[in-house]
Amino acid sequence: MLYIVGTPIGNMEDLSLRQAKTITSAEIIVTEDTRSTGMLLKRIEELFHLSKKPECRLISYYQDKEFEKLPEIISLLEVGKEIVLISESGMPLISDPGYLLVKEVIKRKIPYTVIPGPTAVVTALAHSGFKLNHFTFFGFLPRKKGDVNKTLLKAQEVSLLLGGSPIVFYESANRLNETLLLLDVVAPNAHVCVCRELTKMYEEILRGTPKELSEMKFRGEIVLVISF
C-alpha cells in the first residue's frame, strides 16, 4: 500500500495526527530529502510521542532519481510493503517528485491513498485577497529571461480567458526582482501578492504593482500570486 502524505510547508505544528500516525507506521519512507525527513520524524516524536518503526528505512527519491528508483519501489509495493511518499515540504507531486510512481501504481492497480496536508499554493491564494472562484497554478517559473517573459504572456492570456482569475507561481527570491520587472512590461497595472516564508516565523505578505514590488528585497521561499 502506498500512502501519499502531505507535510507542513514551514510550521511543524501544522502536522496532523493522521499524518504522524501514517508516517511512523510505514515500513519504508520514500522521501525527497532525507535530512528534512529526519527533522520531521524528530518533531513527530516531540508532538505526538510517536516513533518510526525500528526496521523502517528511508529511500531518497528526488527529481533526478525518480526513474532510477522506480523499479525498486514498485517491487516493494508488489510484495505488500507499507510505503509512505513525502516531499521536503507540502504535498508530493505538486511541483515535487511522485508523478512517475503514482502513474505506475495506478497502471498496476496497486492500492494507494492520499493523506492531505497544507500546500503553499492554497495558503498563498487565501492570503492574496483576490477573488478565488477560479485560479491557475503554473508551478515554478523558468530560469531563462526569455522563457519567463513567454510564460507571463501566456499566464495573462489564461487569466483573461477565465475572467481575470489569479495566477500562481513559485519563484526564487534571487530571481523575483527581475521577474517583477518583466511583469511590469507585460502588465504594469497587474495586482501582485508576494507571499514569503509562509507559516514560518518571518512570514510576510506584500502587495502592490510589479514596479512597486520590484524595488524591494526578498529572501526565503516565495509564492507569487498575480491578478491581471
Buried (B, 14 or more C-beta within 10 A) or exposed (E): BBBBBBBBBBEBEBBBEEBBEBBBBBBBBBBBBBEBBEEBBEBBBEEBEBEBEEEBEBBEBBEEEBEEBBEEBBEBBEEEBBBBBBBBBBBBBBBBBBEBBBEBBEEEEBEBEBBEBBBBBBBBBEBBBBEEEEBBBBEEBBEEEEEBBEBBBEBBEBBEEBEEBBBBBBBBBEBBBBBBBBBBEBBEEBBBBBBBBBBBEEBEBEBBBBBEBBEEEBEEBBBBBBBB
